[in-house]
Amino acid sequence: MERKSNIFWGAILIVLGFLFLGTNLDWFELNWTFRKIAQFWPIMLILAGVAAFLSHKKSIYNATSALLIAFAIPLGIFTCVDDGVKDIKDEISDGINIDIDDFDDDEDDYSSNSDTTKGDRNKQYFAVEMTPEVKEATLKLGGGAAEFDLEESPNRLFEATTLLNFKTGYTLEEETIDGTKVINFSMKDKKAKDFNFGEDNNINNDVLLKLSTAPVWNIDMGIGAGELDFDFTNYKVKKLDIETGVASVDIKLGDKQDRVDVDIESGVASVKIKVPESIGCEIKMDGALNAKDFDNFEKIKGGVWQTKGFDKTTKKIYLNVDSGLSSLKVDRY
């Protein structure tokens, strides 16, 4: 029986070694993403059963079975978490349906901030004028359950149109600190208290932001349950901080700055980030049970990935991610 066991495991090692060797030498191409490998965790339980069957001991407890089960359990948990993140993203996408027609009113008619009624929701409009001395700006965005979209503003530094249920509303504060224009745009309830992320189960809220592409931007975003889709291709974003709860985040970065620092702190979220191929990118990720999919990145050390030739590139993007049960996908375009 012991000889049969040795033959079985010897064959398994030969097959695995051949697959890895063929991939390394480009004999054939296999997609060895961790997410796809983790889906085969039940095979480890099957092999653990085979090992117990072939063991010369009259017991299910043996070193081989124990090792296989030890690997199968975390992979199984990882797969369940990854599927859960996908389900949450689908539910968010199904539950939020933005109607662009609701934002089509001519906002140039507004000379100041406004608050009106649009159907069964409250419509607000905010604006901050662009002045020649503004070279750098900071946007602090806070919000709960909503869909957030971004467009370019041709005339103003900042514009926002919100369609919210009557339980919530936004406030806008602006100031200039050391030559930097600071815009604080946050969701409040009727009593003007800070909106508590995650407590509002109604996600029938839409927020359309418009930013000028002229200044250098520092953006600090904190959102709860919702969906965020921002294309920063034409923006000079120097610093981007994102804090999310149960959310779907889709970010596209540009190449307008020599250095871009991105910090992401997420709970159960689906985060997709696109970075230009012409820019070097480094990813540092902390947190357990996260689904990772990094396109054309090399693992440098534990928790650190870089694009090829990162040190030689003149423009760089640094991604620092701290998450619990999230899915992070980084693509190059």
Beta strands, then each sheet from edge to edge (+ up, - down):
strand 1: 114-118
strand 2: 121-129
strand 3: 136-143
strand 4: 146-152
strand 5: 156-164
strand 6: 168-177
strand 7: 180-189
strand 8: 206-211
strand 9: 216-223
strand 10: 226-232
strand 11: 236-244
strand 12: 247-253
strand 13: 259-266
strand 14: 269-275
strand 15: 280-286
strand 16: 291-294
strand 17: 297-301
strand 18: 304-307
strand 19: 316-323
strand 20: 327-332
sheet 1: 1+ 2- 5+ 8- 4- 10- 12- 14- 20- 16-
sheet 2: 6+ 7- 3- 9- 11- 13- 19- 15- 18+ 17-
end
